[in-house]
Amino acid sequence: MTSTLQQEILRKLTSVCELSPNVRLGQIMSHLDFLSQDTFGLGLGDIEDDQLLRVLERHEAELLRRHSNVA
Protein backbone atom coordinates (compact mmCIF):
# COMPACT_ATOMS: atom_id res chain seq x y z
CA MET A 1 0.00 0.00 0.00
CA THR A 2 1.26 3.44 -0.93
CA SER A 3 1.58 5.88 1.95
CA THR A 4 -0.01 9.32 1.90
CA LEU A 5 3.46 10.86 1.61
CA GLN A 6 4.33 8.68 -1.36
CA GLN A 7 1.02 9.60 -3.01
CA GLU A 8 1.88 13.28 -2.58
CA ILE A 9 5.33 12.66 -4.08
CA LEU A 10 3.71 11.01 -7.10
CA ARG A 11 1.31 13.97 -7.50
CA LYS A 12 4.22 16.42 -7.39
CA LEU A 13 6.19 14.35 -9.90
CA THR A 14 3.15 14.38 -12.20
CA SER A 15 2.93 18.16 -11.83
CA VAL A 16 6.64 18.56 -12.64
CA CYS A 17 6.21 16.37 -15.72
CA GLU A 18 3.20 18.39 -16.87
CA LEU A 19 5.17 21.63 -16.44
CA SER A 20 8.02 20.12 -18.51
CA PRO A 21 6.30 18.48 -21.48
CA ASN A 22 9.43 18.48 -23.67
CA VAL A 23 11.72 17.01 -21.03
CA ARG A 24 12.27 13.26 -20.76
CA LEU A 25 11.58 11.58 -17.43
CA GLY A 26 15.23 10.56 -17.13
CA GLN A 27 16.25 14.20 -17.48
CA ILE A 28 13.79 15.21 -14.76
CA MET A 29 15.12 12.49 -12.45
CA SER A 30 18.69 13.59 -13.15
CA HIS A 31 17.78 17.17 -12.26
CA LEU A 32 16.01 16.02 -9.11
CA ASP A 33 19.18 14.14 -8.14
CA PHE A 34 21.18 17.34 -8.66
CA LEU A 35 18.72 19.31 -6.52
CA SER A 36 18.82 16.59 -3.85
CA GLN A 37 22.60 16.79 -3.69
CA ASP A 38 22.46 20.60 -3.63
CA THR A 39 19.83 20.67 -0.88
CA PHE A 40 20.84 17.73 1.33
CA GLY A 41 24.30 16.69 0.15
CA LEU A 42 22.84 13.28 -0.78
CA GLY A 43 21.60 11.70 -4.00
CA LEU A 44 18.03 10.58 -4.59
CA GLY A 45 18.78 7.05 -3.44
CA ASP A 46 19.92 8.26 -0.03
CA ILE A 47 17.24 10.76 0.99
CA GLU A 48 14.04 10.14 2.92
CA ASP A 49 10.63 10.50 1.29
CA ASP A 50 9.90 13.79 3.09
CA GLN A 51 13.15 15.17 1.69
CA LEU A 52 12.22 13.99 -1.81
CA LEU A 53 8.93 15.85 -1.49
CA ARG A 54 10.85 19.02 -0.59
CA VAL A 55 13.09 18.57 -3.64
CA LEU A 56 10.04 18.13 -5.87
CA GLU A 57 8.37 21.18 -4.35
CA ARG A 58 11.52 23.22 -5.02
CA HIS A 59 11.64 22.12 -8.64
CA GLU A 60 7.91 22.67 -9.13
CA ALA A 61 8.26 26.22 -7.74
CA GLU A 62 11.14 26.92 -10.15
CA LEU A 63 9.07 25.71 -13.08
CA LEU A 64 6.02 27.74 -12.02
CA ARG A 65 8.19 30.88 -11.78
CA ARG A 66 9.52 30.26 -15.29
CA HIS A 67 6.03 29.77 -16.66
CA SER A 68 4.77 32.97 -15.00
CA ASN A 69 7.71 34.95 -16.44
CA VAL A 70 6.93 33.66 -19.95
CA ALA A 71 3.22 34.44 -19.82
MOPAC internal coordinates of N, CA, C and O (Angstrom, degrees):
PM7 1SCF
backbone

  N    0.0000 0     0.00 0     0.00 0    0    0    0
  C    1.4438 1     0.00 0     0.00 0    1    0    0
  C    1.5307 1   109.10 1     0.00 0    2    1    0
  O    1.2310 1   121.33 1   -42.48 1    3    2    1
  N    1.3155 1   115.07 1   137.52 1    3    2    1
  C    1.4535 1   121.13 1  -178.69 1    5    3    2
  C    1.5306 1   109.63 1   -84.39 1    6    5    3
  O    1.2310 1   121.18 1   -49.31 1    7    6    5
  N    1.3219 1   115.36 1   130.69 1    7    6    5
  C    1.4599 1   119.56 1  -179.76 1    9    7    6
  C    1.5278 1   110.67 1   -71.54 1   10    9    7
  O    1.2310 1   121.10 1   -16.35 1   11   10    9
  N    1.3171 1   115.50 1   163.65 1   11   10    9
  C    1.4656 1   121.16 1   177.17 1   13   11   10
  C    1.5249 1   110.50 1   -59.21 1   14   13   11
  O    1.2310 1   120.48 1   139.01 1   15   14   13
  N    1.3242 1   116.70 1   -40.99 1   15   14   13
  C    1.4605 1   121.15 1   179.28 1   17   15   14
  C    1.5252 1   110.46 1   -63.14 1   18   17   15
  O    1.2310 1   120.30 1   135.61 1   19   18   17
  N    1.3079 1   117.03 1   -44.39 1   19   18   17
  C    1.4657 1   120.00 1   178.76 1   21   19   18
  C    1.5290 1   111.44 1   -64.66 1   22   21   19
  O    1.2310 1   120.18 1   143.79 1   23   22   21
  N    1.3207 1   117.26 1   -36.21 1   23   22   21
  C    1.4594 1   120.47 1   176.26 1   25   23   22
  C    1.5223 1   110.82 1   -63.48 1   26   25   23
  O    1.2310 1   120.39 1   139.85 1   27   26   25
  N    1.3251 1   116.86 1   -40.15 1   27   26   25
  C    1.4627 1   120.78 1   177.73 1   29   27   26
  C    1.5229 1   110.47 1   -66.01 1   30   29   27
  O    1.2310 1   120.02 1   140.42 1   31   30   29
  N    1.3277 1   117.56 1   -39.58 1   31   30   29
  C    1.4630 1   121.59 1   176.49 1   33   31   30
  C    1.5220 1   109.78 1   -59.69 1   34   33   31
  O    1.2310 1   120.16 1   135.05 1   35   34   33
  N    1.3162 1   117.30 1   -44.95 1   35   34   33
  C    1.4659 1   120.91 1   179.92 1   37   35   34
  C    1.5270 1   111.41 1   -64.64 1   38   37   35
  O    1.2310 1   119.86 1   142.84 1   39   38   37
  N    1.3246 1   117.86 1   -37.16 1   39   38   37
  C    1.4725 1   121.17 1   176.51 1   41   39   38
  C    1.5242 1   110.52 1   -64.15 1   42   41   39
  O    1.2310 1   120.65 1   136.76 1   43   42   41
  N    1.3323 1   116.36 1   -43.24 1   43   42   41
  C    1.4720 1   120.18 1   179.40 1   45   43   42
  C    1.5186 1   110.79 1   -65.70 1   46   45   43
  O    1.2310 1   120.12 1   139.38 1   47   46   45
  N    1.3205 1   117.38 1   -40.62 1   47   46   45
  C    1.4595 1   120.78 1   178.19 1   49   47   46
  C    1.5257 1   110.06 1   -62.53 1   50   49   47
  O    1.2310 1   120.26 1   139.45 1   51   50   49
  N    1.3212 1   117.11 1   -40.55 1   51   50   49
  C    1.4670 1   121.03 1   176.50 1   53   51   50
  C    1.5224 1   110.21 1   -61.41 1   54   53   51
  O    1.2310 1   120.24 1   136.69 1   55   54   53
  N    1.3196 1   117.14 1   -43.31 1   55   54   53
  C    1.4600 1   121.53 1   178.79 1   57   55   54
  C    1.5239 1   110.80 1   -61.43 1   58   57   55
  O    1.2310 1   120.53 1   134.45 1   59   58   57
  N    1.3306 1   116.58 1   -45.55 1   59   58   57
  C    1.4702 1   120.86 1   178.80 1   61   59   58
  C    1.5285 1   110.14 1   -60.38 1   62   61   59
  O    1.2310 1   120.21 1   137.73 1   63   62   61
  N    1.3132 1   117.20 1   -42.27 1   63   62   61
  C    1.4671 1   120.95 1   178.80 1   65   63   62
  C    1.5248 1   111.02 1   -63.76 1   66   65   63
  O    1.2310 1   120.37 1   138.73 1   67   66   65
  N    1.3157 1   116.91 1   -41.27 1   67   66   65
  C    1.4675 1   120.69 1   179.61 1   69   67   66
  C    1.5260 1   111.58 1   -67.16 1   70   69   67
  O    1.2310 1   120.19 1   147.85 1   71   70   69
  N    1.3244 1   117.25 1   -32.15 1   71   70   69
  C    1.4640 1   121.28 1   177.53 1   73   71   70
  C    1.5240 1   112.33 1   -79.06 1   74   73   71
  O    1.2310 1   120.23 1   171.24 1   75   74   73
  N    1.3319 1   117.16 1    -8.76 1   75   74   73
  C    1.4716 1   123.08 1  -177.96 1   77   75   74
  C    1.5271 1   110.17 1  -130.72 1   78   77   75
  O    1.2310 1   119.78 1  -119.54 1   79   78   77
  N    1.3263 1   118.02 1    60.46 1   79   78   77
  C    1.4656 1   119.59 1  -172.09 1   81   79   78
  C    1.5274 1   114.84 1   -63.51 1   82   81   79
  O    1.2310 1   119.78 1   157.64 1   83   82   81
  N    1.3130 1   118.03 1   -22.36 1   83   82   81
  C    1.4701 1   120.86 1  -177.92 1   85   83   82
  C    1.5270 1   112.92 1  -100.07 1   86   85   83
  O    1.2310 1   120.64 1  -168.84 1   87   86   85
  N    1.3223 1   116.38 1    11.16 1   87   86   85
  C    1.4570 1   121.11 1  -178.55 1   89   87   86
  C    1.5335 1   108.79 1  -110.30 1   90   89   87
  O    1.2310 1   121.06 1   -49.43 1   91   90   89
  N    1.3191 1   115.57 1   130.57 1   91   90   89
  C    1.4641 1   119.92 1   179.27 1   93   91   90
  C    1.5271 1   110.38 1   -69.86 1   94   93   91
  O    1.2310 1   120.96 1   -28.13 1   95   94   93
  N    1.3225 1   115.76 1   151.87 1   95   94   93
  C    1.4640 1   120.90 1  -178.98 1   97   95   94
  C    1.5308 1   111.54 1   -57.98 1   98   97   95
  O    1.2310 1   120.33 1   140.98 1   99   98   97
  N    1.3214 1   116.98 1   -39.02 1   99   98   97
  C    1.4681 1   119.91 1   178.25 1  101   99   98
  C    1.5188 1   111.99 1   -61.55 1  102  101   99
  O    1.2310 1   120.60 1   143.29 1  103  102  101
  N    1.3287 1   116.46 1   -36.71 1  103  102  101
  C    1.4625 1   120.24 1   177.30 1  105  103  102
  C    1.5276 1   110.54 1   -67.10 1  106  105  103
  O    1.2310 1   120.43 1   139.24 1  107  106  105
  N    1.3228 1   116.78 1   -40.76 1  107  106  105
  C    1.4628 1   120.65 1   177.91 1  109  107  106
  C    1.5196 1   109.57 1   -62.07 1  110  109  107
  O    1.2310 1   120.37 1   133.86 1  111  110  109
  N    1.3348 1   116.89 1   -46.14 1  111  110  109
  C    1.4641 1   120.42 1  -179.48 1  113  111  110
  C    1.5286 1   110.44 1   -62.63 1  114  113  111
  O    1.2310 1   120.14 1   140.60 1  115  114  113
  N    1.3175 1   117.34 1   -39.40 1  115  114  113
  C    1.4566 1   121.10 1   178.35 1  117  115  114
  C    1.5256 1   110.42 1   -62.60 1  118  117  115
  O    1.2310 1   120.60 1   138.44 1  119  118  117
  N    1.3251 1   116.46 1   -41.56 1  119  118  117
  C    1.4635 1   119.91 1   178.74 1  121  119  118
  C    1.5313 1   110.87 1   -67.62 1  122  121  119
  O    1.2310 1   120.71 1   140.74 1  123  122  121
  N    1.3259 1   116.26 1   -39.26 1  123  122  121
  C    1.4637 1   119.23 1   177.40 1  125  123  122
  C    1.5255 1   110.57 1   -62.72 1  126  125  123
  O    1.2310 1   120.13 1   142.76 1  127  126  125
  N    1.3375 1   117.37 1   -37.24 1  127  126  125
  C    1.4602 1   120.71 1   176.81 1  129  127  126
  C    1.5264 1   110.15 1   -63.31 1  130  129  127
  O    1.2310 1   120.58 1   137.37 1  131  130  129
  N    1.3391 1   116.50 1   -42.63 1  131  130  129
  C    1.4634 1   120.73 1   176.76 1  133  131  130
  C    1.5260 1   110.71 1   -59.80 1  134  133  131
  O    1.2310 1   120.40 1   133.17 1  135  134  133
  N    1.3415 1   116.85 1   -46.83 1  135  134  133
  C    1.4637 1   120.68 1   179.62 1  137  135  134
  C    1.5241 1   111.54 1   -63.91 1  138  137  135
  O    1.2310 1   120.51 1   143.20 1  139  138  137
  N    1.3257 1   116.62 1   -36.80 1  139  138  137
  C    1.4606 1   121.21 1   177.92 1  141  139  138
  C    1.5304 1   110.28 1   -62.74 1  142  141  139
  O    1.2310 1   120.88 1   135.16 1  143  142  141
  N    1.3143 1   115.91 1   -44.84 1  143  142  141
  C    1.4655 1   119.69 1   178.98 1  145  143  142
  C    1.5178 1   111.06 1   -66.01 1  146  145  143
  O    1.2310 1   120.46 1   141.06 1  147  146  145
  N    1.3481 1   116.72 1   -38.94 1  147  146  145
  C    1.4585 1   121.19 1   178.89 1  149  147  146
  C    1.5247 1   111.42 1   -66.40 1  150  149  147
  O    1.2310 1   120.54 1   140.60 1  151  150  149
  N    1.3186 1   116.57 1   -39.40 1  151  150  149
  C    1.4641 1   121.46 1  -175.79 1  153  151  150
  C    1.5309 1   112.85 1   -81.41 1  154  153  151
  O    1.2310 1   120.65 1   135.33 1  155  154  153
  N    1.3346 1   116.36 1   -44.67 1  155  154  153
  C    1.4647 1   120.60 1  -171.90 1  157  155  154
  C    1.5276 1   114.29 1  -117.08 1  158  157  155
  O    1.2310 1   120.26 1   173.07 1  159  158  157
  N    1.3220 1   117.11 1    -6.93 1  159  158  157
  C    1.4598 1   119.47 1  -177.19 1  161  159  158
  C    1.5177 1   112.82 1    74.17 1  162  161  159
  O    1.2310 1   120.60 1  -164.94 1  163  162  161
  N    1.3426 1   116.46 1    15.06 1  163  162  161
  C    1.4721 1   122.54 1  -178.84 1  165  163  162
  C    1.5205 1   109.55 1  -135.48 1  166  165  163
  O    1.2310 1   120.65 1   -30.63 1  167  166  165
  N    1.3246 1   116.37 1   149.37 1  167  166  165
  C    1.4499 1   121.15 1   176.13 1  169  167  166
  C    1.5179 1   111.68 1   -77.01 1  170  169  167
  O    1.2310 1   120.86 1    -8.27 1  171  170  169
  N    1.3189 1   115.96 1   171.73 1  171  170  169
  C    1.4652 1   121.48 1  -178.13 1  173  171  170
  C    1.5226 1   112.90 1   -55.29 1  174  173  171
  O    1.2310 1   119.96 1   143.71 1  175  174  173
  N    1.2989 1   117.67 1   -36.29 1  175  174  173
  C    1.4568 1   120.60 1  -177.48 1  177  175  174
  C    1.5165 1   114.36 1   -71.71 1  178  177  175
  O    1.2310 1   120.62 1   169.58 1  179  178  177
  N    1.3217 1   116.42 1   -10.42 1  179  178  177
  C    1.4638 1   120.53 1  -175.39 1  181  179  178
  C    1.5196 1   114.60 1  -112.85 1  182  181  179
  O    1.2310 1   120.00 1   175.58 1  183  182  181
  N    1.3315 1   117.60 1    -4.42 1  183  182  181
  C    1.4641 1   119.22 1  -178.29 1  185  183  182
  C    1.5211 1   110.79 1   -95.35 1  186  185  183
  O    1.2310 1   121.46 1   -19.43 1  187  186  185
  N    1.3204 1   114.82 1   160.57 1  187  186  185
  C    1.4649 1   121.69 1   177.35 1  189  187  186
  C    1.5286 1   109.18 1   -82.14 1  190  189  187
  O    1.2310 1   120.61 1   -17.11 1  191  190  189
  N    1.3160 1   116.44 1   162.89 1  191  190  189
  C    1.4648 1   120.84 1  -178.00 1  193  191  190
  C    1.5256 1   112.06 1   -60.32 1  194  193  191
  O    1.2310 1   119.33 1   141.44 1  195  194  193
  N    1.3277 1   118.88 1   -38.56 1  195  194  193
  C    1.4586 1   119.75 1   179.28 1  197  195  194
  C    1.5256 1   111.13 1   -65.20 1  198  197  195
  O    1.2310 1   120.23 1   147.87 1  199  198  197
  N    1.3199 1   117.17 1   -32.13 1  199  198  197
  C    1.4548 1   120.88 1   176.40 1  201  199  198
  C    1.5337 1   110.20 1   -71.37 1  202  201  199
  O    1.2310 1   120.23 1   140.76 1  203  202  201
  N    1.3107 1   117.16 1   -39.24 1  203  202  201
  C    1.4607 1   120.64 1   176.91 1  205  203  202
  C    1.5242 1   110.28 1   -60.74 1  206  205  203
  O    1.2310 1   120.31 1   139.10 1  207  206  205
  N    1.3119 1   117.01 1   -40.90 1  207  206  205
  C    1.4614 1   120.17 1   177.58 1  209  207  206
  C    1.5231 1   110.02 1   -60.71 1  210  209  207
  O    1.2310 1   119.83 1   138.09 1  211  210  209
  N    1.3111 1   117.93 1   -41.91 1  211  210  209
  C    1.4748 1   120.95 1   178.04 1  213  211  210
  C    1.5188 1   111.70 1   -63.16 1  214  213  211
  O    1.2310 1   120.14 1   141.10 1  215  214  213
  N    1.3213 1   117.34 1   -38.90 1  215  214  213
  C    1.4662 1   121.33 1   177.34 1  217  215  214
  C    1.5252 1   109.82 1   -63.91 1  218  217  215
  O    1.2310 1   120.60 1   134.59 1  219  218  217
  N    1.3187 1   116.46 1   -45.41 1  219  218  217
  C    1.4643 1   120.41 1   178.59 1  221  219  218
  C    1.5241 1   111.30 1   -62.95 1  222  221  219
  O    1.2310 1   120.20 1   138.79 1  223  222  221
  N    1.3144 1   117.22 1   -41.21 1  223  222  221
  C    1.4667 1   120.58 1   178.26 1  225  223  222
  C    1.5229 1   110.63 1   -62.89 1  226  225  223
  O    1.2310 1   120.11 1   140.79 1  227  226  225
  N    1.3151 1   117.39 1   -39.21 1  227  226  225
  C    1.4659 1   121.59 1   177.71 1  229  227  226
  C    1.5212 1   110.29 1   -62.19 1  230  229  227
  O    1.2310 1   120.71 1   132.72 1  231  230  229
  N    1.3244 1   116.24 1   -47.28 1  231  230  229
  C    1.4598 1   120.00 1  -178.44 1  233  231  230
  C    1.5290 1   110.80 1   -66.70 1  234  233  231
  O    1.2310 1   120.44 1   138.63 1  235  234  233
  N    1.3206 1   116.76 1   -41.37 1  235  234  233
  C    1.4630 1   120.31 1   178.41 1  237  235  234
  C    1.5282 1   110.22 1   -60.19 1  238  237  235
  O    1.2310 1   120.25 1   137.32 1  239  238  237
  N    1.3231 1   117.13 1   -42.68 1  239  238  237
  C    1.4713 1   121.20 1   179.40 1  241  239  238
  C    1.5246 1   110.79 1   -62.81 1  242  241  239
  O    1.2310 1   120.17 1   139.42 1  243  242  241
  N    1.3265 1   117.28 1   -40.58 1  243  242  241
  C    1.4720 1   120.96 1   177.22 1  245  243  242
  C    1.5233 1   110.42 1   -60.69 1  246  245  243
  O    1.2310 1   120.85 1   134.43 1  247  246  245
  N    1.3236 1   115.97 1   -45.57 1  247  246  245
  C    1.4605 1   120.39 1  -178.91 1  249  247  246
  C    1.5307 1   111.29 1   -65.34 1  250  249  247
  O    1.2310 1   120.19 1   138.75 1  251  250  249
  N    1.3198 1   117.24 1   -41.25 1  251  250  249
  C    1.4654 1   120.70 1   178.92 1  253  251  250
  C    1.5281 1   110.79 1   -64.03 1  254  253  251
  O    1.2310 1   119.83 1   141.86 1  255  254  253
  N    1.3299 1   117.93 1   -38.14 1  255  254  253
  C    1.4704 1   120.93 1   176.17 1  257  255  254
  C    1.5157 1   110.43 1   -62.88 1  258  257  255
  O    1.2310 1   120.41 1   136.15 1  259  258  257
  N    1.3203 1   116.81 1   -43.85 1  259  258  257
  C    1.4734 1   120.29 1   179.04 1  261  259  258
  C    1.5156 1   110.94 1   -61.12 1  262  261  259
  O    1.2310 1   120.76 1   136.09 1  263  262  261
  N    1.3211 1   116.15 1   -43.91 1  263  262  261
  C    1.4667 1   120.10 1  -178.81 1  265  263  262
  C    1.5245 1   111.04 1   -66.11 1  266  265  263
  O    1.2310 1   119.81 1   144.46 1  267  266  265
  N    1.3226 1   117.97 1   -35.54 1  267  266  265
  C    1.4714 1   119.83 1   179.54 1  269  267  266
  C    1.5214 1   111.29 1   -73.12 1  270  269  267
  O    1.2310 1   120.03 1   151.34 1  271  270  269
  N    1.3307 1   117.56 1   -28.66 1  271  270  269
  C    1.4746 1   121.02 1   177.52 1  273  271  270
  C    1.5222 1   111.29 1   -74.71 1  274  273  271
  O    1.2310 1   120.18 1   153.07 1  275  274  273
  N    1.3180 1   117.27 1   -26.93 1  275  274  273
  C    1.4695 1   121.99 1  -179.63 1  277  275  274
  C    1.5200 1   110.24 1   -78.60 1  278  277  275
  O    1.2310 1   120.91 1   141.60 1  279  278  277
  N    1.3160 1   115.86 1   -38.40 1  279  278  277
  C    1.4755 1   120.39 1  -174.61 1  281  279  278
  C    1.5092 1   112.74 1   -71.94 1  282  281  279
  O    1.2310 1   120.10 1   180.00 1  283  282  281

